[in-house]
Amino acid sequence: MLDIALLPEEYAVCRLAAGSALPDGLLSAPAESGVVSVTSTVDELSVICRSDRVPTDATVETGWRCLRVVEPFHLAATGILASLAVPLAEARVNIVAFSTFDTDYLLVPSVRLPEALATLTKAGHRITT
């Protein structure tokens, strides 16, 4: 069983061209900006951020809610993400997952949030808001 925090803001998944500069101010005031994840590959620069902080000129998909695994865990831990992703997949709730050094995050569509929360609760996880 995991403790899962539902973050209050709506999130967006954004795509910028490969090699794009990180948008100015995106990482400023972390306490106010919510969670921001930036991934750079040879194909793209992906940004996950609050919907009100979407970078200019990005291809954007909005309407996501963010769930955070509350407990930090060791990088050698196994099955954390699977314990969330598998029940959601079985319920046909699509996700976008990303991880940090300490924990995992899941984005679920805002329109599917009640179903996602019910599914995770049924799987034995505790949700806090």
N, CA, C and O atoms as a GROMACS GRO file, in nm:
protein
  516
    1MET      N    1   0.085  -0.119   0.000
    1MET     CA    2   0.000   0.000   0.000
    1MET      C    3   0.089   0.124   0.000
    1MET      O    4   0.186   0.133   0.075
    2LEU      N    5   0.053   0.218  -0.085
    2LEU     CA    6   0.127   0.345  -0.093
    2LEU      C    7   0.036   0.460  -0.055
    2LEU      O    8  -0.085   0.455  -0.076
    3ASP      N    9   0.096   0.564   0.000
    3ASP     CA   10   0.025   0.691   0.020
    3ASP      C   11   0.048   0.774  -0.105
    3ASP      O   12   0.162   0.797  -0.146
    4ILE      N   13  -0.061   0.819  -0.165
    4ILE     CA   14  -0.057   0.895  -0.289
    4ILE      C   15  -0.119   1.032  -0.264
    4ILE      O   16  -0.231   1.041  -0.215
    5ALA      N   17  -0.046   1.138  -0.298
    5ALA     CA   18  -0.099   1.274  -0.285
    5ALA      C   19  -0.151   1.322  -0.420
    5ALA      O   20  -0.082   1.312  -0.521
    6LEU      N   21  -0.271   1.374  -0.419
    6LEU     CA   22  -0.328   1.438  -0.538
    6LEU      C   23  -0.291   1.585  -0.532
    6LEU      O   24  -0.335   1.657  -0.442
    7LEU      N   25  -0.212   1.630  -0.627
    7LEU     CA   26  -0.173   1.771  -0.630
    7LEU      C   27  -0.292   1.854  -0.677
    7LEU      O   28  -0.371   1.806  -0.759
    8PRO      N   29  -0.307   1.977  -0.628
    8PRO     CA   30  -0.430   2.054  -0.654
    8PRO      C   31  -0.441   2.114  -0.794
    8PRO      O   32  -0.552   2.145  -0.838
    9GLU      N   33  -0.332   2.130  -0.863
    9GLU     CA   34  -0.335   2.200  -0.990
    9GLU      C   35  -0.362   2.106  -1.108
    9GLU      O   36  -0.347   1.985  -1.097
   10GLU      N   37  -0.402   2.167  -1.221
   10GLU     CA   38  -0.410   2.093  -1.346
   10GLU      C   39  -0.274   2.105  -1.416
   10GLU      O   40  -0.208   2.208  -1.410
   11TYR      N   41  -0.234   1.996  -1.482
   11TYR     CA   42  -0.103   1.990  -1.547
   11TYR      C   43  -0.115   1.975  -1.698
   11TYR      O   44  -0.220   1.940  -1.751
   12ALA      N   45  -0.003   2.001  -1.765
   12ALA     CA   46   0.007   1.989  -1.910
   12ALA      C   47   0.132   1.911  -1.946
   12ALA      O   48   0.232   1.914  -1.874
   13VAL      N   49   0.125   1.841  -2.058
   13VAL     CA   50   0.240   1.773  -2.115
   13VAL      C   51   0.274   1.850  -2.242
   13VAL      O   52   0.189   1.866  -2.330
   14CYS      N   53   0.399   1.897  -2.252
   14CYS     CA   54   0.438   1.986  -2.360
   14CYS      C   55   0.557   1.929  -2.436
   14CYS      O   56   0.642   1.861  -2.380
   15ARG      N   57   0.560   1.959  -2.565
   15ARG     CA   58   0.670   1.917  -2.650
   15ARG      C   59   0.726   2.039  -2.722
   15ARG      O   60   0.653   2.114  -2.787
   16LEU      N   61   0.858   2.056  -2.708
   16LEU     CA   62   0.930   2.160  -2.781
   16LEU      C   63   1.030   2.091  -2.874
   16LEU      O   64   1.061   1.974  -2.856
   17ALA      N   65   1.077   2.164  -2.971
   17ALA     CA   66   1.174   2.108  -3.065
   17ALA      C   67   1.301   2.066  -2.993
   17ALA      O   68   1.340   2.125  -2.892
   18ALA      N   69   1.365   1.962  -3.046
   18ALA     CA   70   1.493   1.916  -2.990
   18ALA      C   71   1.591   2.032  -2.991
   18ALA      O   72   1.598   2.109  -3.087
   19GLY      N   73   1.666   2.044  -2.883
   19GLY     CA   74   1.765   2.150  -2.873
   19GLY      C   75   1.710   2.284  -2.827
   19GLY      O   76   1.785   2.380  -2.814
   20SER      N   77   1.580   2.292  -2.802
   20SER     CA   78   1.521   2.416  -2.754
   20SER      C   79   1.580   2.452  -2.619
   20SER      O   80   1.615   2.365  -2.539
   21ALA      N   81   1.589   2.582  -2.594
   21ALA     CA   82   1.632   2.629  -2.462
   21ALA      C   83   1.519   2.609  -2.363
   21ALA      O   84   1.402   2.614  -2.399
   22LEU      N   85   1.556   2.585  -2.240
   22LEU     CA   86   1.457   2.575  -2.134
   22LEU      C   87   1.388   2.711  -2.121
   22LEU      O   88   1.455   2.813  -2.106
   23PRO      N   89   1.256   2.714  -2.124
   23PRO     CA   90   1.185   2.842  -2.118
   23PRO      C   91   1.220   2.921  -1.992
   23PRO      O   92   1.227   2.866  -1.882
   24ASP      N   93   1.242   3.051  -2.009
   24ASP     CA   94   1.273   3.140  -1.896
   24ASP      C   95   1.165   3.133  -1.790
   24ASP      O   96   1.046   3.135  -1.820
   25GLY      N   97   1.209   3.125  -1.665
   25GLY     CA   98   1.117   3.130  -1.552
   25GLY      C   99   1.044   3.001  -1.522
   25GLY      O  100   0.970   2.994  -1.424
   26LEU      N  101   1.063   2.897  -1.605
   26LEU     CA  102   0.989   2.774  -1.583
   26LEU      C  103   1.021   2.711  -1.448
   26LEU      O  104   0.932   2.655  -1.383
   27LEU      N  105   1.146   2.721  -1.405
   27LEU     CA  106   1.186   2.659  -1.279
   27LEU      C  107   1.196   2.759  -1.164
   27LEU      O  108   1.243   2.723  -1.056
   28SER      N  109   1.154   2.882  -1.185
   28SER     CA  110   1.161   2.980  -1.078
   28SER      C  111   1.050   2.956  -0.976
   28SER      O  112   0.943   2.906  -1.010
   29ALA      N  113   1.077   2.990  -0.852
   29ALA     CA  114   0.980   2.978  -0.742
   29ALA      C  115   0.915   2.841  -0.737
   29ALA      O  116   0.794   2.829  -0.757
   30PRO      N  117   0.995   2.734  -0.711
   30PRO     CA  118   0.939   2.599  -0.712
   30PRO      C  119   0.817   2.580  -0.623
   30PRO      O  120   0.727   2.505  -0.659
   31ALA      N  121   0.813   2.646  -0.510
   31ALA     CA  122   0.697   2.629  -0.421
   31ALA      C  123   0.570   2.680  -0.488
   31ALA      O  124   0.460   2.632  -0.458
   32GLU      N  125   0.583   2.777  -0.577
   32GLU     CA  126   0.467   2.835  -0.644
   32GLU      C  127   0.440   2.771  -0.780
   32GLU      O  128   0.328   2.777  -0.830
   33SER      N  129   0.543   2.710  -0.840
   33SER     CA  130   0.526   2.659  -0.976
   33SER      C  131   0.479   2.514  -0.981
   33SER      O  132   0.451   2.463  -1.089
   34GLY      N  133   0.471   2.448  -0.866
   34GLY     CA  134   0.430   2.309  -0.867
   34GLY      C  135   0.542   2.221  -0.918
   34GLY      O  136   0.658   2.262  -0.922
   35VAL      N  137   0.507   2.100  -0.958
   35VAL     CA  138   0.604   2.006  -1.011
   35VAL      C  139   0.635   2.043  -1.155
   35VAL      O  140   0.544   2.072  -1.234
   36VAL      N  141   0.764   2.041  -1.190
   36VAL     CA  142   0.808   2.062  -1.328
   36VAL      C  143   0.905   1.951  -1.360
   36VAL      O  144   1.000   1.927  -1.286
   37SER      N  145   0.883   1.883  -1.471
   37SER     CA  146   0.974   1.780  -1.518
   37SER      C  147   1.018   1.817  -1.659
   37SER      O  148   0.936   1.849  -1.744
   38VAL      N  149   1.149   1.811  -1.682
   38VAL     CA  150   1.205   1.843  -1.814
   38VAL      C  151   1.288   1.725  -1.860
   38VAL      O  152   1.375   1.678  -1.787
   39THR      N  153   1.260   1.676  -1.980
   39THR     CA  154   1.337   1.566  -2.038
   39THR      C  155   1.381   1.608  -2.177
   39THR      O  156   1.300   1.645  -2.261
   40SER      N  157   1.511   1.600  -2.199
   40SER     CA  158   1.568   1.636  -2.328
   40SER      C  159   1.622   1.511  -2.396
   40SER      O  160   1.699   1.436  -2.337
   41THR      N  161   1.580   1.489  -2.521
   41THR     CA  162   1.630   1.378  -2.602
   41THR      C  163   1.674   1.433  -2.737
   41THR      O  164   1.659   1.552  -2.764
   42VAL      N  165   1.726   1.347  -2.822
   42VAL     CA  166   1.764   1.392  -2.956
   42VAL      C  167   1.642   1.428  -3.038
   42VAL      O  168   1.654   1.498  -3.139
   43ASP      N  169   1.524   1.382  -2.996
   43ASP     CA  170   1.401   1.406  -3.072
   43ASP      C  171   1.317   1.523  -3.023
   43ASP      O  172   1.240   1.580  -3.100
   44GLU      N  173   1.331   1.559  -2.896
   44GLU     CA  174   1.242   1.661  -2.841
   44GLU      C  175   1.288   1.709  -2.704
   44GLU      O  176   1.376   1.649  -2.642
   45LEU      N  177   1.228   1.817  -2.659
   45LEU     CA  178   1.237   1.864  -2.522
   45LEU      C  179   1.096   1.853  -2.466
   45LEU      O  180   1.006   1.926  -2.510
   46SER      N  181   1.076   1.763  -2.371
   46SER     CA  182   0.943   1.745  -2.311
   46SER      C  183   0.939   1.816  -2.177
   46SER      O  184   1.034   1.811  -2.099
   47VAL      N  185   0.827   1.882  -2.152
   47VAL     CA  186   0.808   1.954  -2.026
   47VAL      C  187   0.672   1.914  -1.971
   47VAL      O  188   0.572   1.916  -2.042
   48ILE      N  189   0.671   1.877  -1.843
   48ILE     CA  190   0.547   1.856  -1.770
   48ILE      C  191   0.542   1.967  -1.667
   48ILE      O  192   0.634   1.984  -1.587
   49CYS      N  193   0.433   2.043  -1.669
   49CYS     CA  194   0.422   2.159  -1.580
   49CYS      C  195   0.275   2.190  -1.556
   49CYS      O  196   0.187   2.133  -1.621
   50ARG      N  197   0.251   2.281  -1.464
   50ARG     CA  198   0.114   2.328  -1.444
   50ARG      C  199   0.061   2.389  -1.573
   50ARG      O  200   0.137   2.447  -1.651
   51SER      N  201  -0.067   2.376  -1.595
   51SER     CA  202  -0.128   2.427  -1.718
   51SER      C  203  -0.113   2.577  -1.735
   51SER      O  204  -0.114   2.627  -1.847
   52ASP      N  205  -0.099   2.650  -1.625
   52ASP     CA  206  -0.085   2.795  -1.636
   52ASP      C  207   0.061   2.838  -1.659
   52ASP      O  208   0.089   2.958  -1.662
   53ARG      N  209   0.153   2.743  -1.675
   53ARG     CA  210   0.295   2.774  -1.697
   53ARG      C  211   0.346   2.713  -1.827
   53ARG      O  212   0.467   2.693  -1.842
   54VAL      N  213   0.257   2.684  -1.920
   54VAL     CA  214   0.294   2.619  -2.046
   54VAL      C  215   0.390   2.708  -2.126
   54VAL      O  216   0.364   2.827  -2.142
   55PRO      N  217   0.500   2.650  -2.176
   55PRO     CA  218   0.595   2.727  -2.256
   55PRO      C  219   0.533   2.774  -2.389
   55PRO      O  220   0.451   2.704  -2.450
   56THR      N  221   0.573   2.892  -2.431
   56THR     CA  222   0.530   2.944  -2.560
   56THR      C  223   0.585   2.855  -2.670
   56THR      O  224   0.693   2.798  -2.656
   57ASP      N  225   0.512   2.841  -2.779
   57ASP     CA  226   0.554   2.764  -2.896
   57ASP      C  227   0.561   2.614  -2.873
   57ASP      O  228   0.623   2.543  -2.952
   58ALA      N  229   0.501   2.564  -2.768
   58ALA     CA  230   0.502   2.420  -2.741
   58ALA      C  231   0.376   2.355  -2.800
   58ALA      O  232   0.271   2.419  -2.810
   59THR      N  233   0.389   2.231  -2.837
   59THR     CA  234   0.273   2.148  -2.865
   59THR      C  235   0.227   2.099  -2.728
   59THR      O  236   0.306   2.044  -2.652
   60VAL      N  237   0.100   2.120  -2.697
   60VAL     CA  238   0.055   2.102  -2.558
   60VAL      C  239  -0.068   2.013  -2.550
   60VAL      O  240  -0.160   2.023  -2.631
   61GLU      N  241  -0.068   1.926  -2.450
   61GLU     CA  242  -0.187   1.852  -2.411
   61GLU      C  243  -0.217   1.888  -2.266
   61GLU      O  244  -0.138   1.857  -2.177
   62THR      N  245  -0.328   1.954  -2.244
   62THR     CA  246  -0.368   1.995  -2.110
   62THR      C  247  -0.472   1.898  -2.056
   62THR      O  248  -0.512   1.802  -2.122
   63GLY      N  249  -0.516   1.925  -1.934
   63GLY     CA  250  -0.623   1.845  -1.876
   63GLY      C  251  -0.575   1.724  -1.801
   63GLY      O  252  -0.640   1.619  -1.804
   64TRP      N  253  -0.461   1.735  -1.734
   64TRP     CA  254  -0.405   1.625  -1.656
   64TRP      C  255  -0.402   1.661  -1.509
   64TRP      O  256  -0.381   1.777  -1.474
   65ARG      N  257  -0.424   1.562  -1.422
   65ARG     CA  258  -0.405   1.579  -1.278
   65ARG      C  259  -0.285   1.495  -1.237
   65ARG      O  260  -0.257   1.390  -1.294
   66CYS      N  261  -0.215   1.544  -1.136
   66CYS     CA  262  -0.088   1.484  -1.096
   66CYS      C  263  -0.100   1.414  -0.960
   66CYS      O  264  -0.149   1.472  -0.863
   67LEU      N  265  -0.056   1.289  -0.957
   67LEU     CA  266  -0.051   1.210  -0.835
   67LEU      C  267   0.095   1.185  -0.800
   67LEU      O  268   0.175   1.152  -0.888
   68ARG      N  269   0.130   1.201  -0.673
   68ARG     CA  270   0.269   1.183  -0.626
   68ARG      C  271   0.274   1.076  -0.518
   68ARG      O  272   0.196   1.079  -0.423
   69VAL      N  273   0.366   0.981  -0.534
   69VAL     CA  274   0.389   0.884  -0.427
   69VAL      C  275   0.455   0.961  -0.313
   69VAL      O  276   0.561   1.021  -0.332
   70VAL      N  277   0.392   0.959  -0.196
   70VAL     CA  278   0.435   1.043  -0.084
   70VAL      C  279   0.569   0.998  -0.026
   70VAL      O  280   0.657   1.082  -0.002
   71GLU      N  281   0.586   0.870  -0.003
   71GLU     CA  282   0.706   0.822   0.063
   71GLU      C  283   0.825   0.822  -0.033
   71GLU      O  284   0.813   0.770  -0.145
   72PRO      N  285   0.937   0.878   0.008
   72PRO     CA  286   1.058   0.858  -0.073
   72PRO      C  287   1.097   0.710  -0.064
   72PRO      O  288   1.076   0.646   0.039
   73PHE      N  289   1.154   0.658  -0.170
   73PHE     CA  290   1.198   0.520  -0.168
   73PHE      C  291   1.335   0.508  -0.233
   73PHE      O  292   1.377   0.595  -0.309
   74HIS      N  293   1.403   0.401  -0.201
   74HIS     CA  294   1.536   0.376  -0.253
   74HIS      C  295   1.527   0.339  -0.400
   74HIS      O  296   1.431   0.274  -0.442
   75LEU      N  297   1.625   0.378  -0.478
   75LEU     CA  298   1.622   0.350  -0.621
   75LEU      C  299   1.622   0.201  -0.653
   75LEU      O  300   1.585   0.162  -0.764
   76ALA      N  301   1.663   0.118  -0.560
   76ALA     CA  302   1.662  -0.027  -0.582
   76ALA      C  303   1.525  -0.089  -0.558
   76ALA      O  304   1.505  -0.207  -0.585
   77ALA      N  305   1.429  -0.011  -0.506
   77ALA     CA  306   1.295  -0.063  -0.481
   77ALA      C  307   1.230  -0.103  -0.614
   77ALA      O  308   1.249  -0.037  -0.716
   78THR      N  309   1.155  -0.211  -0.611
   78THR     CA  310   1.089  -0.258  -0.733
   78THR      C  311   0.938  -0.260  -0.715
   78THR      O  312   0.888  -0.273  -0.604
   79GLY      N  313   0.868  -0.246  -0.825
   79GLY     CA  314   0.724  -0.261  -0.826
   79GLY      C  315   0.643  -0.140  -0.785
   79GLY      O  316   0.520  -0.147  -0.784
   80ILE      N  317   0.708  -0.029  -0.751
   80ILE     CA  318   0.634   0.090  -0.706
   80ILE      C  319   0.542   0.139  -0.818
   80ILE      O  320   0.421   0.149  -0.801
   81LEU      N  321   0.601   0.170  -0.931
   81LEU     CA  322   0.522   0.223  -1.043
   81LEU      C  323   0.423   0.119  -1.094
   81LEU      O  324   0.310   0.154  -1.128
   82ALA      N  325   0.463  -0.007  -1.098
   82ALA     CA  326   0.374  -0.113  -1.144
   82ALA      C  327   0.250  -0.124  -1.056
   82ALA      O  328   0.140  -0.151  -1.106
   83SER      N  329   0.265  -0.103  -0.925
   83SER     CA  330   0.150  -0.114  -0.835
   83SER      C  331   0.045  -0.007  -0.862
   83SER      O  332  -0.070  -0.020  -0.820
   84LEU      N  333   0.085   0.098  -0.932
   84LEU     CA  334  -0.009   0.204  -0.971
   84LEU      C  335  -0.055   0.186  -1.115
   84LEU      O  336  -0.174   0.196  -1.146
   85ALA      N  337   0.041   0.159  -1.203
   85ALA     CA  338   0.011   0.152  -1.346
   85ALA      C  339  -0.075   0.033  -1.384
   85ALA      O  340  -0.164   0.046  -1.468
   86VAL      N  341  -0.051  -0.082  -1.323
   86VAL     CA  342  -0.125  -0.203  -1.361
   86VAL      C  343  -0.275  -0.189  -1.331
   86VAL      O  344  -0.356  -0.213  -1.421
   87PRO      N  345  -0.315  -0.150  -1.209
   87PRO     CA  346  -0.461  -0.135  -1.187
   87PRO      C  347  -0.524  -0.028  -1.276
   87PRO      O  348  -0.637  -0.043  -1.321
   88LEU      N  349  -0.450   0.079  -1.302
   88LEU     CA  350  -0.504   0.184  -1.389
   88LEU      C  351  -0.517   0.133  -1.532
   88LEU      O  352  -0.615   0.164  -1.600
   89ALA      N  353  -0.420   0.056  -1.579
   89ALA     CA  354  -0.430  -0.003  -1.713
   89ALA      C  355  -0.549  -0.098  -1.723
   89ALA      O  356  -0.622  -0.098  -1.822
   90GLU      N  357  -0.567  -0.178  -1.619
   90GLU     CA  358  -0.682  -0.270  -1.617
   90GLU      C  359  -0.814  -0.194  -1.620
   90GLU      O  360  -0.913  -0.244  -1.674
   91ALA      N  361  -0.817  -0.075  -1.560
   91ALA     CA  362  -0.937   0.010  -1.562
   91ALA      C  363  -0.943   0.096  -1.687
   91ALA      O  364  -1.036   0.175  -1.705
   92ARG      N  365  -0.843   0.081  -1.774
   92ARG     CA  366  -0.834   0.154  -1.901
   92ARG      C  367  -0.821   0.305  -1.879
   92ARG      O  368  -0.875   0.385  -1.957
   93VAL      N  369  -0.749   0.343  -1.772
   93VAL     CA  370  -0.717   0.484  -1.746
   93VAL      C  371  -0.575   0.508  -1.796
   93VAL      O  372  -0.480   0.449  -1.744
   94ASN      N  373  -0.561   0.593  -1.896
   94ASN     CA  374  -0.427   0.621  -1.949
   94ASN      C  375  -0.349   0.709  -1.852
   94ASN      O  376  -0.407   0.788  -1.777
   95ILE      N  377  -0.217   0.693  -1.854
   95ILE     CA  378  -0.130   0.767  -1.764
   95ILE      C  379  -0.009   0.820  -1.840
   95ILE      O  380   0.026   0.771  -1.947
   96VAL      N  381   0.053   0.920  -1.782
   96VAL     CA  382   0.188   0.963  -1.816
   96VAL      C  383   0.265   0.954  -1.684
   96VAL      O  384   0.227   1.018  -1.586
   97ALA      N  385   0.372   0.877  -1.682
   97ALA     CA  386   0.449   0.857  -1.559
   97ALA      C  387   0.586   0.922  -1.572
   97ALA      O  388   0.644   0.925  -1.681
   98PHE      N  389   0.636   0.974  -1.462
   98PHE     CA  390   0.773   1.024  -1.457
   98PHE      C  391   0.824   1.008  -1.314
   98PHE      O  392   0.747   1.000  -1.219
   99SER      N  393   0.955   1.003  -1.303
   99SER     CA  394   1.017   0.976  -1.173
   99SER      C  395   1.123   1.078  -1.141
   99SER      O  396   1.181   1.142  -1.230
  100THR      N  397   1.149   1.092  -1.013
  100THR     CA  398   1.260   1.173  -0.964
  100THR      C  399   1.350   1.081  -0.883
  100THR      O  400   1.325   0.961  -0.874
  101PHE      N  401   1.453   1.136  -0.825
  101PHE     CA  402   1.543   1.056  -0.741
  101PHE      C  403   1.467   0.993  -0.626
  101PHE      O  404   1.494   0.879  -0.588
  102ASP      N  405   1.370   1.066  -0.569
  102ASP     CA  406   1.300   1.022  -0.448
  102ASP      C  407   1.170   0.946  -0.472
  102ASP      O  408   1.135   0.860  -0.391
  103THR      N  409   1.098   0.976  -0.580
  103THR     CA  410   0.963   0.922  -0.589
  103THR      C  411   0.912   0.915  -0.732
  103THR      O  412   0.983   0.951  -0.826
  104ASP      N  413   0.789   0.867  -0.748
  104ASP     CA  414   0.723   0.857  -0.878
  104ASP      C  415   0.602   0.949  -0.883
  104ASP      O  416   0.540   0.979  -0.781
  105TYR      N  417   0.571   0.992  -1.004
  105TYR     CA  418   0.455   1.075  -1.030
  105TYR      C  419   0.374   1.013  -1.143
  105TYR      O  420   0.430   0.949  -1.233
  106LEU      N  421   0.245   1.030  -1.138
  106LEU     CA  422   0.156   0.987  -1.246
  106LEU      C  423   0.066   1.102  -1.284
  106LEU      O  424   0.012   1.171  -1.197
  107LEU      N  425   0.048   1.122  -1.412
  107LEU     CA  426  -0.056   1.212  -1.460
  107LEU      C  427  -0.170   1.126  -1.510
  107LEU      O  428  -0.148   1.028  -1.581
  108VAL      N  429  -0.291   1.162  -1.474
  108VAL     CA  430  -0.411   1.097  -1.525
  108VAL      C  431  -0.500   1.206  -1.584
  108VAL      O  432  -0.498   1.320  -1.537
  109PRO      N  433  -0.578   1.173  -1.686
  109PRO     CA  434  -0.667   1.275  -1.743
  109PRO      C  435  -0.765   1.327  -1.639
  109PRO      O  436  -0.823   1.250  -1.562
  110SER      N  437  -0.783   1.457  -1.636
  110SER     CA  438  -0.876   1.518  -1.540
  110SER      C  439  -1.014   1.455  -1.548
  110SER      O  440  -1.079   1.434  -1.446
  111VAL      N  441  -1.059   1.426  -1.670
  111VAL     CA  442  -1.193   1.370  -1.687
  111VAL      C  443  -1.204   1.227  -1.634
  111VAL      O  444  -1.314   1.176  -1.615
  112ARG      N  445  -1.090   1.162  -1.610
  112ARG     CA  446  -1.090   1.025  -1.557
  112ARG      C  447  -1.045   1.020  -1.410
  112ARG      O  448  -1.028   0.912  -1.355
  113LEU      N  449  -1.026   1.137  -1.349
  113LEU     CA  450  -0.974   1.141  -1.212
  113LEU      C  451  -1.058   1.062  -1.112
  113LEU      O  452  -1.001   0.983  -1.037
  114PRO      N  453  -1.190   1.078  -1.108
  114PRO     CA  454  -1.267   0.999  -1.010
  114PRO      C  455  -1.245   0.848  -1.027
  114PRO      O  456  -1.231   0.776  -0.928
  115GLU      N  457  -1.244   0.802  -1.150
  115GLU     CA  458  -1.222   0.660  -1.176
  115GLU      C  459  -1.081   0.617  -1.136
  115GLU      O  460  -1.062   0.509  -1.080
  116ALA      N  461  -0.981   0.701  -1.165
  116ALA     CA  462  -0.843   0.670  -1.128
  116ALA      C  463  -0.828   0.659  -0.976
  116ALA      O  464  -0.766   0.566  -0.927
  117LEU      N  465  -0.885   0.754  -0.903
  117LEU     CA  466  -0.876   0.752  -0.757
  117LEU      C  467  -0.947   0.631  -0.699
  117LEU      O  468  -0.896   0.568  -0.606
  118ALA      N  469  -1.064   0.598  -0.752
  118ALA     CA  470  -1.137   0.481  -0.704
  118ALA      C  471  -1.058   0.353  -0.732
  118ALA      O  472  -1.054   0.262  -0.649
  119THR      N  473  -0.996   0.345  -0.849
  119THR     CA  474  -0.918   0.228  -0.887
  119THR      C  475  -0.798   0.211  -0.794
  119THR      O  476  -0.771   0.100  -0.747
  120LEU      N  477  -0.728   0.319  -0.768
  120LEU     CA  478  -0.610   0.311  -0.682
  120LEU      C  479  -0.650   0.277  -0.538
  120LEU      O  480  -0.579   0.202  -0.470
  121THR      N  481  -0.761   0.332  -0.491
  121THR     CA  482  -0.810   0.300  -0.357
  121THR      C  483  -0.847   0.152  -0.348
  121THR      O  484  -0.815   0.085  -0.251
  122LYS      N  485  -0.915   0.102  -0.450
  122LYS     CA  486  -0.954  -0.039  -0.453
  122LYS      C  487  -0.830  -0.130  -0.455
  122LYS      O  488  -0.833  -0.241  -0.403
  123ALA      N  489  -0.720  -0.081  -0.515
  123ALA     CA  490  -0.595  -0.157  -0.520
  123ALA      C  491  -0.520  -0.151  -0.386
  123ALA      O  492  -0.414  -0.213  -0.371
  124GLY      N  493  -0.574  -0.075  -0.289
  124GLY     CA  494  -0.514  -0.071  -0.155
  124GLY      C  495  -0.432   0.052  -0.124
  124GLY      O  496  -0.373   0.061  -0.016
  125HIS      N  497  -0.426   0.148  -0.214
  125HIS     CA  498  -0.349   0.269  -0.190
  125HIS      C  499  -0.437   0.374  -0.119
  125HIS      O  500  -0.559   0.373  -0.131
  126ARG      N  501  -0.371   0.462  -0.045
  126ARG     CA  502  -0.441   0.570   0.026
  126ARG      C  503  -0.416   0.700  -0.050
  126ARG      O  504  -0.302   0.732  -0.083
  127ILE      N  505  -0.524   0.772  -0.075
  127ILE     CA  506  -0.517   0.900  -0.148
  127ILE      C  507  -0.538   1.013  -0.051
  127ILE      O  508  -0.631   1.012   0.029
  128THR      N  509  -0.448   1.114  -0.058
  128THR     CA  510  -0.466   1.236   0.021
  128THR      C  511  -0.476   1.354  -0.075
  128THR      O  512  -0.414   1.356  -0.182
  129THR      N  513  -0.554   1.452  -0.036
  129THR     CA  514  -0.571   1.571  -0.121
  129THR      C  515  -0.527   1.694  -0.046
  129THR      O  516  -0.533   1.804  -0.100
   0.00000   0.00000   0.00000
